[in-house]
Amino acid sequence: MALILSIETATQVCSVSIHRDGMLLGVTELYLENVHSQKLLGLISDLFGQLGLVRKDLAAVAVSSGPGSYTGLRIGVSVAKGFAYALDIPLVGIGTLHGLAAQAIHLCREGDFVIPMIDARRMEVYAGVFDSQGNAIKAPEPTVLDLNPYLAYLNEGEVYFLGDGLAKATEVLDHQNSRFLPFCNTSRSLGELAYQKFLKGEFEDLAYFEPNYLKEFRVLQSKKNPFLV
């Protein structure tokens, strides 16, 4: 039996869960900004204690691999790598939007679509398009929501939108076939996807694996003090 620890820190949600053969055993998460570095290891330790498990029982560790918050992704991937290295177990990377989309696939009929979106500041989101079987048909990309960029899909079938990017997108995406779901990122949806990859032996290289940021991280210089960034 494969016991997999899953870590989701790509957004403001700090979430960890443990699955056995793709079935959820337990989850713990916080919906607070900027707590990942302080709380992640404690959440993991608490979850192991609640379930009566020990770390050496793990067969793999999975992590949300982006896109998302630069800092959040770095923290999640660093902790996941640490577990994988210390326990000599494989690391499984799951695209953040893939994990988000997985929450809506069970609602789809043939010909429907799922479009997960993560807030990327201003009127931009990170988004991808998935079919009713959960297959990616449009790779994750930064998308500006000044006009509805998904009319072609909406004219074909129902489209399920979800993620924290919806807060600024519902008016732009309004359509008779739009379905807005109040779901955000969670490690709950990573475990089953991770187990599928585990069975196929699709693991990441610990030395070279990096999050998929989609955009370069830039440090802005302070206008008040040129010596600060």
Residue pairs with C-beta under 8 A, 6 or more apart in sequence:
1 20
1 21
1 59
2 20
2 21
2 59
2 60
2 195
2 198
2 199
3 18
3 19
3 20
3 53
3 57
3 58
3 59
4 18
4 19
4 20
4 58
4 59
4 60
4 61
4 62
4 92
4 191
4 194
4 195
4 198
5 16
5 17
5 18
5 44
5 58
5 60
5 61
5 62
5 83
6 16
6 17
6 18
6 19
6 61
6 62
6 63
6 94
6 187
6 190
6 191
6 194
7 15
7 16
7 40
7 44
7 61
7 62
7 63
7 64
7 76
7 79
7 80
7 187
7 190
8 14
8 15
8 16
8 29
8 63
8 64
8 76
8 96
8 99
8 185
8 186
8 187
8 190
9 15
9 36
9 40
9 64
9 68
9 69
9 72
9 73
9 75
9 76
10 64
10 66
10 67
10 68
10 69
10 72
10 73
10 76
10 96
10 118
10 185
11 68
11 69
11 72
11 96
11 118
11 119
11 164
11 184
11 185
12 31
12 32
12 33
12 69
12 72
12 164
13 29
13 30
13 31
13 184
13 185
13 186
14 29
14 30
14 32
14 35
14 36
14 39
14 40
14 43
14 72
15 27
15 28
15 29
15 30
15 43
15 185
15 186
15 187
15 188
16 27
16 28
16 29
16 40
16 43
16 44
16 47
16 187
17 24
17 25
17 26
17 27
17 28
17 47
17 186
17 187
17 188
17 190
17 191
18 24
18 25
18 26
18 27
18 47
18 48
18 51
18 53
18 191
19 25
19 191
19 192
19 194
19 195
21 195
22 191
22 192
22 194
22 195
22 196
23 191
24 188
24 191
25 51
26 47
26 50
26 51
27 47
27 186
27 187
27 188
28 43
28 46
28 47
28 50
29 43
29 186
29 187
30 39
30 43
31 184
32 39
36 71
36 72
36 75
36 76
37 71
37 75
40 75
40 76
40 79
41 79
44 79
48 54
48 55
55 83
55 87
56 87
58 83
58 87
58 89
59 89
59 90
59 198
60 84
60 89
60 90
60 91
60 92
60 194
60 198
60 203
61 80
61 83
61 84
61 87
61 89
61 90
61 91
61 92
62 80
62 91
62 92
62 93
62 94
62 190
62 191
62 193
62 194
62 197
63 76
63 77
63 79
63 80
63 91
63 92
63 93
63 94
63 190
64 73
64 76
64 94
64 95
64 96
64 99
64 185
64 187
64 190
65 73
65 77
65 93
65 94
65 95
65 96
65 209
65 211
65 212
66 73
66 95
66 96
66 211
66 212
66 213
66 214
67 73
67 96
67 97
67 118
67 120
67 126
67 140
67 211
67 212
67 213
67 214
67 215
68 96
68 118
68 126
68 185
68 211
70 213
70 217
73 211
73 213
74 211
76 211
77 209
77 210
77 211
80 91
81 91
81 206
81 209
83 89
84 90
84 91
84 206
85 206
90 198
90 203
90 204
91 203
91 204
91 206
91 209
92 194
92 197
92 198
92 202
92 203
92 204
93 204
93 209
94 190
94 193
94 194
94 197
95 128
95 136
95 140
95 212
96 118
96 126
96 140
96 185
97 116
97 117
97 118
97 126
97 127
97 128
97 140
97 163
98 128
98 130
98 134
98 136
98 193
99 185
99 186
99 189
99 190
99 193
100 116
100 118
100 162
100 163
100 183
100 184
100 185
100 189
101 114
101 115
101 116
101 128
101 130
101 134
101 162
102 134
102 189
102 192
102 193
103 162
103 181
103 183
103 186
103 188
103 189
104 114
104 116
104 160
104 162
104 181
104 183
105 114
105 130
105 132
105 133
105 134
107 160
107 179
107 181
108 114
108 132
108 158
108 160
109 132
109 157
109 158
110 132
111 132
111 156
111 157
112 131
112 132
112 157
112 158
112 159
112 160
113 129
113 130
113 131
113 132
113 137
113 153
113 156
113 157
113 158
113 159
113 160
114 129
114 130
114 131
114 132
114 134
114 159
114 160
114 162
115 127
115 128
115 129
115 130
115 150
115 153
115 159
115 160
115 161
115 162
116 127
116 128
116 130
116 161
116 162
116 163
117 125
117 126
117 127
117 143
117 161
117 162
117 163
117 164
117 165
117 166
117 169
118 125
118 126
118 127
118 163
118 164
118 165
118 185
119 125
119 163
119 164
119 165
119 167
119 168
120 126
120 142
120 165
120 215
123 144
123 145
123 146
123 168
124 142
124 143
124 144
124 145
125 142
125 143
125 145
125 163
125 165
125 168
125 169
126 140
126 141
126 142
126 143
126 165
126 214
127 140
127 141
127 143
127 165
128 136
128 138
128 139
128 140
128 141
129 136
129 137
129 138
129 150
129 153
130 136
130 137
131 137
140 212
140 214
141 214
142 214
142 215
143 149
145 168
145 169
145 172
145 173
146 172
147 172
148 154
148 172
148 173
148 174
148 175
150 159
150 173
151 175
153 159
154 175
154 177
154 178
155 177
157 177
158 177
158 179
159 175
159 177
159 178
159 179
160 179
160 181
161 169
161 170
161 173
161 178
161 179
161 180
161 181
162 180
162 181
162 182
162 183
162 184
163 183
163 184
163 185
164 184
164 185
166 180
170 178
170 180
173 180
197 203
219 229
220 229
221 228
221 229
222 228
222 229
